[in-house]
Amino acid sequence: MRVQHEQLEVRTKGKATYEITDEVQDKIDNSGVRNGTVTIFVQHTSCSLTMMENAAPAARRDVEKFFEKLVPENASYEHDDEGADDMPSHIRMVLTGTSEIIPIVDAKMQLGTWQGIFLFEHRRDPHRRRIFVTIIGE
């Protein structure tokens, strides 16, 4: 059984979804693990990770617009230490989550045809986001 820990850094340009599927697969390729699991964990509280449609950009834009309506910036939040998008970014993270676990078979993630892994940036300003990747298997 092999356990390998890796890190990714994603530089965001503000609110949007950023696909990281290929970067995660590269880490698996370099690990030598053929069968097992990969856990991806984002080390922040104002962005998230999610599995999403990766073929049609309109699907991602619709999700982003939905979250703008679901968790608006102009609501009456008590916590606003870093500005109007601070608390909404934390709520969006709670709703979407900070990790994904994906099976690996024959050295490939077992994603569905249209699935991709995305960092979901909830803040308006650019950020450098750290993602921890753990690959376990044989």
N, C-alpha and C positions, 0 to 999 in steps of 0.2 A: 504494500500500500504506500503510495506516494502522496505527500501533502506539500503543495507549493503555494507560497503567498506572493502576490504581485500587487503593484499599484498602477493606476492610470490617473492622468490628470487631464481634465477637460476644461478648456478655456471657453467660457460662454460669452455671448455678446448681449445678454439680457434675456428676457422672458422668451422661451421657445423650447422645443424638444431637439435634442442632439443625439443622433444615433451613435451608439458605441459597440454595436454587434461585431464588427470586423476587428476592433481593437481587443475585445474579449476573446474572440476566436484565435487571434494571434498569440495571446498569452497561453491558451490551451495548446496550440501547435508547438510552442517553445517548451512546454512542460514535459512532453513525452507521454502524457496520460492518454490512454486510448478509451478507457471505460471508467465512468465515475460521475462526479457532479462538479459544477462550478457555482460558487456563491459570489454574488456581486453585491457590495455594500457601499453606499455613499456616506461619507463621513461629515455630513452637514445637516442642519435642521431647516434650511430654507430652499432646498431643492429635493428632488426625489428620483427614484428609478422606476421605470414601468416598462411592461411589454406592450407593444402597440403595433398597429398596421405600419408596415415599412415600405409599401409599394406606392401608396397614394398619399402625397403630401397634404391633400385637402382633408383627409381624415384626421391628421395631426392638428391642422389648423382649427378644425371644428372642435376638437377636444380642448385646445388652448382657449378658444372663445367661450366654450362652456364653463371652464374654470373661472374666467373673468366674471361671468354672470353669477356663478355659484358662490364664489368667495370674492366679493368686490373690495377694492381698496378703500372706498369711501364710507365704509361702515364705521360704527362707533366702537373701535377696539381700545381697550385699556393699554395694551402693550404696543408702543410705537417708538421704541428706543432708536431704531435705525431708519425711521421714515414711514410713510404711508403704506409701503409694500411689505413692511416687516412682518406684522402679524398675519396678513393674508398668506404670505409665503409659508409660514409655519403650519397654518391650517391646511393648505394644499398638500404639504408634505405628509401630514398625518393621514389625509384621505387617500394618498397614493402609495406611500411606503418608501422605505429606504433600502430594500434588498430584494434580490431575486435568486432563486435556486433553479438551475437548469441541468437536466441529465446530459451526460456525454456518452455517446456510443460511437465506436470506431473513430475516435478523436474529433468528432463533430458534435456541436450542441444540437440537441433534438428539438429545434424550433419548428413551429408550423410554417406552412408555405409563406404566409404573409406576416409573420412575426419578426419583430426586431426589438433590441434592447435600447432604451433611451434614457438619457439623463433629462429630467424635466426641470428646467430652470424656472424658478418662481419669482426671482428678483429682476427688477428693471435694469440694473447696472451690470456690467461685465464682472464675472467672477472666475477664479481658478478653483475648480472642484476636484477633490481627491476621492478616488474610488478604490476600494480595497477588493482584490480578487483572490479567492481561495479555491484552488483546484485540488480535488481529492480523488484518487483512484489508482488504477493500475495501467 
